[in-house]
Amino acid sequence: MELPRSHERKTVSVMRGRMMLCSACFDSIHEENLVDEKNYVADHEAFFDLICPGCEDLNRPLIDDMLGSSE
């Protein structure tokens, strides 16, 4: 099984690290103005509502860490 190539994915920063997104999700979060000038997403709840299941699966460990955190 071949993993997705990194040139097909784009990254954004979140409170626990960087997430790789498909082009459609990357464009969606920019259209909704969820990223700042440094490509950081502060509103992770709105962010999780927008990303596709494929991006959720790809970033599952980081998402679980963020949602399970009470810090």
C-alpha positions, 0 to 999 in steps of 0.5 A: 500500500502506498501512502499519499504523496506529500506534494498532494497534501498541504499543511496547517498548524494546530495547537498540537502540531501540523496537519496534512490536508487534501487540497479541497479541505485546505481550500475550505478552511481558507474560504471559511477564514479559519487560518491566520497569516501564519496558517494557524487554525485556532478554532479547532472545533470548526476546523474538525467540522470542515475536514473530510473523513480522509483527512480525519483518518490521516491525522487521527492521532493528532485529532485524538490528542487534541480532543482528549486534551483538557489543557 
